[in-house]
């Protein structure tokens, strides 16, 4: 029996098992087995055989955005509209057969946009070129899932399932669980709060499934057994995701309003160029980028060449480019756009993204 057959058999057993207190340990163990089999499917242990041909491109710019969606949802049209790159678009499916990069210039930043080939259901198991598309998506800073507004919610659910199976966690953060394997001493389990989704017995069953008999586990938040499996595997990717519904000119205004009110969602029409400015604004917010301009004492700010920083950037990161700032005993004064007259005294480790303003400059 192959790996895919084993996965299908376990999924069938999960679907026919009732969820209650008596079966929670059995279901948790089955989910751990599925995660283990999918890991083997994505990373085969054998070293023989030639490597498959990929279509990844060199990462450039201040951030990378990957366009993922089923065929003929408007990915190439969006790339042609937002960038100067031309990607072949037509009314038939699978127009794009390779990865086509483009560059979006927005707020002084160069954002690399990747038009990936359309994927089909079962891409996580290798159907079509799904594995190559998903491998490129894992290297992105933001995933934009392109959807056809005329086809309901089924596309969104299928794409989320495909990405979930290959270890991409959308719009979620890494579980706050400390896990470390040891050479002896058995399993040490502790929790800093009451757990409602998992317990010590479940943790021990999961660890035994992965043949781990000596480890230290500390739950710092109320996490599920699925979250604990993700921590054990250690290869999960947590990244923001933006859902873009295209072709809103073909549905009713009530349906447009319903879709637009969903979290992390933007509705657009690429052919009619509707709401593309709000799409760019949402991409900027989900990437958590920040513009920083430098200003020497007694001089006007330099607004010609700003710095683009990422989430978690501090004054020290700016000082790495400007040695005078690090050498000074007074690290810097930060001016925000909305409160220009009174500067804010900061230290080297001040988080610049704590300001909600789109731009600031440092003296």
FIZADO-488969 format. One record per residue (C-alpha): residue in three letters; x, y, z. Coordinates in steps of 0.5 Angstrom, whole numbers, padded with zeros to 4 digits, always signed. Example, Ala and Ser with C-alpha at 12.3 -4.5 7.8 and 13.67 -1.06 7.14 Angstrom:
<nodes>
ALA+0025-0009+0016/SER+0027-0002+0014/
</nodes>
This chain:
<nodes>
UNK+0000+0000+0000/UNK+0003+0007-0002/UNK+0003+0013+0002/UNK-0003+0016-0002/UNK-0007+0010+0000/UNK-0005+0010+0007/UNK-0007+0018+0008/UNK-0014+0016+0004/UNK-0015+0011+0009/UNK-0014+0015+0015/UNK-0018+0021+0013/UNK-0023+0016+0011/UNK-0023+0013+0019/UNK-0023+0020+0021/UNK-0029+0022+0017/UNK-0033+0016+0020/UNK-0031+0017+0027/UNK-0035+0021+0032/UNK-0032+0027+0036/UNK-0033+0026+0043/UNK-0029+0025+0050/UNK-0028+0018+0048/UNK-0025+0019+0042/UNK-0021+0025+0042/UNK-0014+0021+0044/UNK-0016+0016+0038/UNK-0017+0022+0033/UNK-0011+0026+0035/UNK-0006+0020+0034/UNK-0009+0019+0027/UNK-0008+0026+0025/UNK-0001+0026+0028/UNK+0000+0019+0023/UNK-0003+0023+0017/UNK+0002+0029+0018/UNK+0008+0024+0019/UNK+0006+0021+0012/UNK+0005+0028+0009/UNK+0012+0029+0011/UNK+0015+0023+0008/UNK+0011+0025+0001/UNK+0014+0032+0001/UNK+0021+0030+0003/UNK+0022+0023+0000/UNK+0028+0019+0004/UNK+0031+0016-0002/UNK+0037+0020-0005/UNK+0037+0017-0012/UNK+0034+0020-0018/UNK+0034+0026-0022/UNK+0032+0033-0019/UNK+0025+0035-0022/UNK+0026+0042-0026/UNK+0023+0048-0022/UNK+0021+0055-0024/UNK+0023+0059-0018/UNK+0026+0066-0020/UNK+0032+0070-0016/UNK+0028+0074-0010/UNK+0029+0081-0011/UNK+0026+0088-0008/UNK+0024+0089-0001/UNK+0019+0084-0001/UNK+0016+0078-0005/UNK+0008+0077-0007/UNK+0006+0070-0010/UNK+0000+0070-0014/UNK-0004+0063-0013/UNK-0010+0061-0016/UNK-0014+0056-0020/UNK-0013+0057-0028/UNK-0017+0063-0031/UNK-0018+0067-0025/UNK-0014+0073-0027/UNK-0007+0072-0024/UNK-0004+0074-0031/UNK-0009+0080-0032/UNK-0007+0083-0025/UNK+0000+0082-0026/UNK+0000+0086-0033/UNK-0004+0091-0030/UNK+0000+0093-0023/UNK+0007+0092-0027/UNK+0010+0093-0033/UNK+0011+0086-0034/UNK+0007+0082-0040/UNK+0004+0075-0038/UNK+0000+0072-0043/UNK-0007+0072-0042/UNK-0013+0068-0045/UNK-0020+0066-0044/UNK-0017+0058-0044/UNK-0014+0055-0038/UNK-0007+0054-0037/UNK-0005+0060-0041/UNK+0001+0061-0036/UNK+0006+0055-0036/UNK+0012+0058-0032/UNK+0013+0063-0026/UNK+0013+0070-0029/UNK+0016+0076-0024/UNK+0014+0083-0024/UNK+0015+0089-0020/UNK+0010+0093-0017/UNK+0013+0100-0015/UNK+0009+0103-0009/UNK+0010+0108-0003/UNK+0018+0108-0005/UNK+0018+0100-0005/UNK+0020+0095-0010/UNK+0015+0089-0009/UNK+0016+0083-0013/UNK+0010+0080-0016/UNK+0010+0072-0018/UNK+0005+0070-0023/UNK+0005+0062-0022/UNK+0001+0057-0026/UNK-0006+0055-0024/UNK-0006+0049-0019/UNK-0011+0044-0019/UNK-0014+0040-0014/UNK-0009+0035-0011/UNK-0003+0039-0012/UNK+0000+0038-0005/UNK+0000+0030-0008/UNK+0004+0032-0014/UNK-0002+0033-0019/UNK+0000+0038-0025/UNK+0006+0042-0023/UNK+0003+0044-0016/UNK+0009+0042-0012/UNK+0013+0047-0016/UNK+0008+0052-0015/UNK+0007+0051-0007/UNK+0015+0051-0007/UNK+0016+0058-0009/UNK+0010+0060-0005/UNK+0014+0058+0001/UNK+0019+0063+0000/UNK+0014+0069-0001/UNK+0013+0074+0004/UNK+0006+0074+0003/UNK+0001+0070-0001/UNK-0005+0073-0005/UNK-0010+0068-0007/UNK-0014+0070-0013/UNK-0021+0067-0013/UNK-0027+0068-0018/UNK-0032+0071-0015/UNK-0037+0068-0020/UNK-0036+0061-0017/UNK-0037+0061-0010/UNK-0033+0059-0004/UNK-0031+0052-0006/UNK-0025+0055-0009/UNK-0022+0058-0003/UNK-0024+0052+0001/UNK-0020+0048-0004/UNK-0014+0052-0004/UNK-0013+0053+0003/UNK-0014+0045+0004/UNK-0008+0044-0001/UNK-0003+0050+0003/UNK-0005+0047+0009/UNK-0003+0040+0007/UNK+0004+0042+0005/UNK+0005+0046+0012/UNK+0003+0053+0010/UNK-0001+0056+0015/UNK-0004+0062+0013/UNK-0006+0068+0017/UNK-0003+0065+0024/UNK+0003+0065+0028/UNK+0007+0060+0031/UNK+0004+0056+0037/UNK+0008+0059+0043/UNK+0010+0052+0045/UNK+0017+0050+0048/UNK+0020+0043+0045/UNK+0027+0040+0046/UNK+0029+0033+0045/UNK+0034+0030+0050/UNK+0038+0024+0051/UNK+0035+0022+0057/UNK+0030+0023+0063/UNK+0024+0021+0059/UNK+0018+0026+0058/UNK+0018+0033+0062/UNK+0011+0036+0061/UNK+0009+0043+0064/UNK+0003+0048+0062/UNK+0003+0055+0064/UNK-0005+0056+0064/UNK-0010+0051+0064/UNK-0011+0047+0057/UNK-0018+0046+0054/UNK-0015+0043+0047/UNK-0010+0038+0049/UNK-0007+0035+0055/UNK-0001+0031+0058/UNK-0003+0024+0055/UNK-0005+0027+0048/UNK+0002+0030+0048/UNK+0005+0023+0050/UNK+0002+0019+0045/UNK+0004+0024+0039/UNK+0011+0024+0042/UNK+0011+0016+0042/UNK+0008+0016+0035/UNK+0014+0020+0032/UNK+0019+0015+0037/UNK+0021+0021+0041/UNK+0021+0018+0049/UNK+0026+0024+0052/UNK+0024+0031+0051/UNK+0022+0037+0055/UNK+0015+0040+0053/UNK+0012+0047+0056/UNK+0005+0050+0053/UNK+0005+0057+0054/UNK-0002+0058+0051/UNK-0008+0054+0050/UNK-0006+0050+0043/UNK-0009+0044+0040/UNK-0006+0037+0038/UNK-0005+0040+0031/UNK-0001+0046+0033/UNK+0004+0041+0037/UNK+0005+0036+0031/UNK+0007+0043+0027/UNK+0012+0044+0033/UNK+0015+0037+0033/UNK+0016+0037+0025/UNK+0019+0044+0025/UNK+0018+0046+0018/UNK+0011+0050+0018/UNK+0011+0056+0015/UNK+0007+0062+0018/UNK+0005+0067+0013/UNK+0000+0073+0012/UNK-0005+0071+0006/UNK-0010+0076+0002/UNK-0016+0073-0001/UNK-0017+0077-0008/UNK-0024+0076-0011/UNK-0024+0078-0018/UNK-0029+0079-0024/UNK-0034+0083-0019/UNK-0037+0086-0025/UNK-0041+0080-0026/UNK-0044+0079-0020/UNK-0049+0083-0016/UNK-0048+0088-0011/UNK-0050+0085-0005/UNK-0045+0079-0007/UNK-0040+0084-0007/UNK-0042+0087-0001/UNK-0042+0080+0003/UNK-0035+0078+0000/UNK-0032+0085+0002/UNK-0034+0084+0009/UNK-0030+0078+0010/UNK-0023+0078+0014/UNK-0017+0079+0009/UNK-0021+0080+0003/UNK-0021+0085-0003/UNK-0026+0085-0008/UNK-0023+0087-0015/UNK-0024+0087-0023/UNK-0018+0087-0027/UNK-0021+0088-0033/UNK-0025+0094-0031/UNK-0019+0096-0026/UNK-0024+0097-0020/UNK-0021+0097-0013/UNK-0014+0096-0015/UNK-0011+0102-0011/UNK-0014+0099-0005/UNK-0011+0092-0007/UNK-0004+0095-0007/UNK-0006+0099+0000/UNK-0008+0092+0003/UNK-0002+0089+0000/UNK+0003+0094+0004/UNK-0001+0093+0010/UNK+0000+0085+0010/UNK+0007+0086+0009/UNK+0008+0090+0015/UNK+0013+0095+0011/UNK+0015+0102+0014/UNK+0018+0107+0010/UNK+0024+0111+0014/UNK+0027+0117+0012/UNK+0034+0120+0015/UNK+0035+0127+0017/UNK+0041+0130+0019/UNK+0041+0135+0025/UNK+0040+0142+0022/UNK+0038+0140+0015/UNK+0032+0138+0012/UNK+0030+0131+0011/UNK+0032+0127+0005/UNK+0025+0125+0002/UNK+0029+0122-0005/UNK+0031+0116-0002/UNK+0028+0113+0004/UNK+0029+0106+0007/UNK+0024+0100+0007/UNK+0024+0096+0013/UNK+0020+0090+0015/UNK+0017+0088+0021/UNK+0021+0088+0028/UNK+0026+0093+0025/UNK+0029+0098+0030/UNK+0033+0104+0030/UNK+0039+0100+0031/UNK+0038+0097+0024/UNK+0038+0104+0021/UNK+0044+0105+0025/UNK+0047+0099+0021/UNK+0047+0104+0015/UNK+0049+0110+0018/UNK+0055+0109+0023/UNK+0054+0116+0026/UNK+0047+0114+0029/UNK+0050+0108+0033/UNK+0057+0112+0035/UNK+0052+0118+0038/UNK+0051+0117+0045/UNK+0044+0120+0044/UNK+0041+0114+0039/UNK+0036+0118+0035/UNK+0030+0123+0035/UNK+0024+0120+0031/UNK+0019+0124+0028/UNK+0012+0121+0025/UNK+0008+0124+0019/UNK+0002+0126+0023/UNK+0006+0129+0029/UNK+0012+0133+0026/UNK+0014+0138+0031/UNK+0015+0134+0037/UNK+0020+0129+0036/UNK+0020+0122+0040/UNK+0026+0120+0044/UNK+0028+0113+0042/UNK+0033+0108+0044/UNK+0037+0103+0039/UNK+0032+0098+0040/UNK+0026+0102+0039/UNK+0021+0098+0035/UNK+0019+0103+0029/UNK+0013+0099+0027/UNK+0010+0101+0033/UNK+0008+0107+0030/UNK+0002+0106+0025/UNK+0004+0112+0021/UNK+0006+0110+0014/UNK+0013+0114+0014/UNK+0017+0117+0019/UNK+0024+0120+0019/UNK+0030+0119+0024/UNK+0035+0125+0026/
</nodes>
